[in-house]
């Protein structure tokens, strides 16, 4: 089986397409033939060693977390997934390897693919939507009538947060790049600012929650934007940001893994048209290394880049 893998932690030059043997199927696992796999920043952060303290030291390691495909086999204890089901899902970060021809993973990490979505579209759902859900609902506790500010409201996580929030009657304001202002307005963002807009400095005490998807909003400024009892949610926990936020109970961290239990709900919302993933570019699996390298190096694509197998 071919997959994108790396032989040590480091930069893009450590990646290559190599041969790997699938693990034996466990009783609570499924084997999926991958049709599409979406590229997330989290994937190269893992390769760079961001979570190496929590992962075994065995190399080579596979890359990739989010995917969609067709179930080829199920373990003896799996009841809700069947062979030939079309599914989407996410790999446990300790066992990454979705940029591959096939994957084996626990059945709770997959959900049935909405018939209305293509495989590339479904592959775009897990990490961005799980992260957004954990941030705005589980941590920020937003609900109908809340006012939410999203820094990076047109990125994959930000756009997912906008869609989820609006579906629950949450009022959304946000910031994005100048080129994306109209996109944000069309998505339903009420007040949109460019990152360099000086009016952002005046947005104090206005929001029930602030969600920084990029890690570029100063923590102190983000906290100042909150109403009394509001929450600032961060998904980019650098030591400096955490040190600044730890002195306030209003500073919260959110991670995609907190939203894994929402996969079936995410599938339902996608079926209903609430969640509309945007595929920016579909790349053949043979070009995976160059595609990942380009995005990691700063090439900007409106929408997710997806590998096609």
C-alpha positions as CSV (number, residue, x, y, z in Angstrom):
1,X,0.0,0.0,0.0
2,X,1.3,3.5,-0.9
3,X,1.1,6.4,1.5
4,X,2.7,9.8,2.2
5,X,5.1,9.3,5.0
6,X,8.2,10.8,6.7
7,X,11.3,9.2,8.2
8,X,11.9,11.8,10.9
9,X,10.4,15.0,12.2
10,X,11.2,18.1,10.1
11,X,10.3,20.2,7.1
12,X,8.8,19.2,3.7
13,X,11.9,17.5,2.5
14,X,11.2,14.7,5.0
15,X,8.0,13.6,3.1
16,X,7.9,11.0,0.4
17,X,5.4,8.5,-1.1
18,X,6.4,5.0,0.2
19,X,5.2,1.5,0.8
20,X,3.5,0.6,4.1
21,X,1.7,-2.4,5.5
22,X,-1.8,-1.9,6.9
23,X,-2.3,-2.9,10.6
24,X,-4.4,-6.0,11.3
25,X,-8.1,-5.1,11.5
26,X,-9.3,-5.0,15.1
27,X,-12.8,-6.1,16.4
28,X,-14.0,-2.4,16.7
29,X,-12.2,-1.1,13.6
30,X,-13.0,-0.6,9.9
31,X,-10.8,-0.7,6.8
32,X,-11.6,2.0,4.2
33,X,-10.4,2.4,0.7
34,X,-9.6,6.1,0.5
35,X,-11.1,8.1,-2.3
36,X,-10.1,11.6,-1.2
37,X,-8.1,13.1,1.7
38,X,-8.1,16.8,2.7
39,X,-4.9,18.6,3.6
40,X,-5.0,20.5,7.0
41,X,-2.3,22.6,8.6
42,X,-2.4,20.1,11.5
43,X,-0.9,17.5,9.2
44,X,2.4,19.2,8.6
45,X,2.5,20.5,12.2
46,X,2.5,16.8,13.3
47,X,5.3,16.1,10.8
48,X,7.2,19.1,12.2
49,X,7.0,17.4,15.7
50,X,4.4,19.5,17.4
51,X,2.9,16.5,19.2
52,X,6.0,14.3,19.4
53,X,5.8,14.0,23.1
54,X,2.5,12.2,22.8
55,X,3.4,9.9,19.8
56,X,5.6,6.8,19.7
57,X,9.1,7.1,18.2
58,X,8.6,4.6,15.5
59,X,9.3,5.7,11.9
60,X,8.3,6.1,9.2
61,X,5.1,7.8,10.1
62,X,2.1,8.4,7.8
63,X,0.7,11.8,7.1
64,X,-2.9,12.9,6.9
65,X,-6.0,12.9,9.1
66,X,-9.2,13.7,7.2
67,X,-10.5,11.4,4.4
68,X,-13.5,10.0,2.7
69,X,-13.9,6.6,1.0
70,X,-15.6,3.2,0.9
71,X,-15.6,0.6,3.6
72,X,-13.8,-2.6,2.6
73,X,-14.0,-4.6,5.8
74,X,-15.4,-4.3,9.3
75,X,-14.4,-5.8,12.6
76,X,-16.5,-8.4,14.4
77,X,-17.8,-5.9,17.0
78,X,-18.8,-3.2,14.5
79,X,-22.6,-2.8,14.1
80,X,-23.4,0.6,12.7
81,X,-21.0,0.5,9.7
82,X,-21.2,-2.0,6.8
83,X,-19.0,-3.1,3.9
84,X,-19.5,-0.9,0.9
85,X,-20.8,2.1,3.0
86,X,-19.5,5.4,1.8
87,X,-18.0,7.2,4.8
88,X,-15.8,10.1,5.9
89,X,-13.7,10.4,9.0
90,X,-10.5,11.4,10.7
91,X,-7.5,9.5,12.0
92,X,-6.4,9.6,15.6
93,X,-3.4,12.0,15.5
94,X,-1.2,9.3,17.1
95,X,-1.9,7.0,14.2
96,X,-2.0,9.5,11.3
97,X,-1.9,8.1,7.7
98,X,-5.0,9.2,5.7
99,X,-2.8,10.3,2.7
100,X,-2.9,6.6,1.7
101,X,-4.6,4.1,-0.5
102,X,-6.3,2.5,2.5
103,X,-6.7,3.1,6.2
104,X,-7.6,1.1,9.3
105,X,-9.1,3.0,12.2
106,X,-11.7,2.7,15.0
107,X,-15.2,2.8,13.8
108,X,-16.2,5.7,16.0
109,X,-13.9,7.9,13.9
110,X,-16.0,7.5,10.8
111,X,-19.6,8.5,9.9
112,X,-21.7,7.7,6.8
113,X,-21.0,10.2,4.0
114,X,-24.0,12.4,3.1
115,X,-25.2,11.4,-0.4
116,X,-25.4,15.0,-1.4
117,X,-21.6,15.4,-1.0
118,X,-18.8,14.2,-3.2
119,X,-15.9,12.4,-1.7
120,X,-13.6,15.5,-1.9
121,X,-16.3,17.6,-0.2
122,X,-16.9,15.1,2.6
123,X,-13.1,14.8,3.2
124,X,-13.1,18.5,4.0
125,X,-15.5,18.2,7.0
126,X,-13.9,16.6,10.0
127,X,-11.1,18.7,11.5
128,X,-12.5,22.1,10.5
129,X,-16.0,21.4,11.7
130,X,-15.0,19.5,14.8
131,X,-12.7,22.3,15.8
132,X,-15.4,24.9,15.2
133,X,-18.0,22.9,17.1
134,X,-15.7,22.4,20.1
135,X,-14.8,26.1,20.2
136,X,-18.1,27.9,19.7
137,X,-20.5,25.4,21.4
138,X,-18.6,23.3,23.9
139,X,-16.2,26.1,25.1
140,X,-17.9,29.4,24.3
141,X,-21.4,28.0,24.9
142,X,-22.9,30.3,22.3
143,X,-26.6,29.9,21.6
144,X,-29.5,31.8,19.9
145,X,-29.1,35.5,20.5
146,X,-25.4,35.3,21.3
147,X,-23.0,37.6,19.5
148,X,-19.8,35.9,18.3
149,X,-16.7,37.4,16.7
150,X,-14.5,35.1,14.5
151,X,-11.0,36.1,13.6
152,X,-10.3,34.3,10.3
153,X,-14.0,33.9,9.4
154,X,-13.4,32.8,5.8
155,X,-10.8,30.1,6.5
156,X,-11.8,26.4,6.7
157,X,-12.4,26.5,10.5
158,X,-13.8,30.0,10.5
159,X,-16.2,29.3,7.7
160,X,-17.4,26.2,9.5
161,X,-17.9,28.2,12.6
162,X,-20.0,30.8,10.7
163,X,-22.2,28.1,9.3
164,X,-22.7,26.3,12.6
165,X,-23.3,29.6,14.5
166,X,-25.9,31.0,12.0
167,X,-27.8,27.7,12.1
168,X,-28.3,28.2,15.8
169,X,-29.4,31.8,15.6
170,X,-26.0,33.2,16.7
171,X,-25.1,36.7,15.4
172,X,-21.7,36.6,13.8
173,X,-19.1,39.3,13.2
174,X,-15.6,38.7,12.0
175,X,-12.3,39.6,10.5
176,X,-10.7,38.3,7.3
177,X,-8.3,39.3,4.5
178,X,-9.4,42.2,2.3
179,X,-9.9,39.9,-0.7
180,X,-12.4,37.8,1.3
181,X,-14.6,40.6,2.6
182,X,-17.4,40.0,0.1
183,X,-17.2,36.2,0.7
184,X,-17.7,36.8,4.4
185,X,-20.7,39.1,3.8
186,X,-22.3,36.6,1.4
187,X,-21.9,33.9,4.1
188,X,-23.9,35.9,6.5
189,X,-21.3,37.6,8.6
190,X,-23.0,40.7,10.0
191,X,-20.1,43.1,10.5
192,X,-16.9,42.3,8.6
193,X,-13.5,43.9,9.2
194,X,-10.2,43.4,7.3
195,X,-7.3,42.4,9.6
196,X,-5.8,45.9,9.2
197,X,-9.0,47.8,9.8
198,X,-8.4,50.3,12.7
199,X,-12.0,50.0,13.7
200,X,-11.1,46.6,15.2
201,X,-9.4,48.4,18.1
202,X,-12.7,50.0,19.0
203,X,-14.6,46.7,19.3
204,X,-14.5,46.5,23.0
205,X,-17.1,44.9,25.3
206,X,-19.3,43.9,22.4
207,X,-19.2,40.1,22.1
208,X,-20.3,37.1,24.1
209,X,-17.5,35.1,22.6
210,X,-14.4,35.7,20.5
211,X,-13.0,32.8,18.5
212,X,-9.5,33.2,17.1
213,X,-9.0,30.6,14.4
214,X,-5.6,31.9,13.3
215,X,-3.6,32.8,16.4
216,X,-3.0,36.3,15.1
217,X,-5.4,38.2,17.4
218,X,-3.6,39.6,20.5
219,X,-5.0,37.7,23.5
220,X,-5.3,40.9,25.5
221,X,-7.2,42.6,22.7
222,X,-9.4,39.6,22.3
223,X,-10.3,39.6,26.0
224,X,-11.1,43.3,25.8
225,X,-13.6,42.7,23.1
226,X,-15.8,40.5,25.4
227,X,-18.9,41.4,27.3
228,X,-18.9,40.6,31.0
229,X,-18.9,36.8,31.3
230,X,-17.7,36.4,27.7
231,X,-15.2,33.8,26.5
232,X,-12.1,34.0,24.3
233,X,-11.4,30.7,22.5
234,X,-8.0,29.9,21.1
235,X,-6.9,27.0,18.9
236,X,-3.3,28.0,18.6
237,X,-1.8,27.5,22.0
238,X,1.7,28.9,21.8
239,X,3.5,29.2,25.1
240,X,3.3,33.0,24.9
241,X,-0.4,33.0,24.2
242,X,-1.3,30.5,26.9
243,X,0.9,32.4,29.4
244,X,-1.0,35.6,28.6
245,X,-4.4,33.9,28.8
246,X,-3.9,31.7,31.9
247,X,-4.5,34.7,34.1
248,X,-8.1,35.0,32.9
249,X,-10.8,32.4,33.4
250,X,-12.3,33.8,30.1
251,X,-9.5,32.3,28.0
252,X,-10.2,28.8,26.8
253,X,-8.5,26.3,24.5
254,X,-10.3,24.1,22.0
255,X,-9.0,21.2,19.9
256,X,-10.5,19.1,17.1
257,X,-10.4,16.0,19.2
258,X,-13.0,17.5,21.5
259,X,-15.5,17.3,18.6
260,X,-15.0,13.7,17.4
261,X,-18.2,12.6,19.1
262,X,-20.0,15.1,16.8
263,X,-19.2,13.3,13.5
264,X,-22.7,11.9,13.0
265,X,-24.3,15.3,13.8
266,X,-21.9,16.9,11.3
267,X,-23.0,14.4,8.7
268,X,-26.7,15.3,9.4
269,X,-26.0,19.0,9.1
270,X,-24.2,18.5,5.9
271,X,-27.1,16.5,4.5
272,X,-29.4,19.3,5.5
273,X,-27.3,21.8,3.6
274,X,-26.2,23.7,6.8
275,X,-22.6,22.8,6.3
276,X,-21.2,23.5,2.8
277,X,-17.5,22.6,2.5
278,X,-15.6,24.4,-0.2
279,X,-13.1,22.4,-2.3
280,X,-10.5,24.8,-3.7
281,X,-8.3,22.3,-5.6
282,X,-8.3,18.5,-6.2
283,X,-4.8,17.1,-6.7
284,X,-3.8,13.6,-7.9
285,X,-2.3,11.5,-5.1
286,X,0.9,11.2,-7.1
287,X,1.4,15.0,-6.6
288,X,0.7,14.9,-2.9
289,X,4.2,15.8,-1.7
290,X,4.5,18.9,-4.0
291,X,0.9,20.0,-3.1
292,X,1.5,19.8,0.7
293,X,4.9,21.5,0.3
294,X,3.3,24.4,-1.7
295,X,0.5,25.0,0.9
296,X,2.8,24.7,3.8
297,X,5.1,27.2,2.1
298,X,2.3,29.8,1.9
299,X,0.5,29.2,-1.4
300,X,-3.0,30.4,-0.9
301,X,-6.0,28.5,-2.3
302,X,-9.6,29.6,-1.7
303,X,-11.0,26.5,-0.2
304,X,-9.5,23.2,0.8
305,X,-6.9,21.3,-1.2
306,X,-7.8,17.6,-1.5
307,X,-5.8,14.6,-2.7
308,X,-7.7,12.3,-5.1
309,X,-6.9,8.6,-5.0
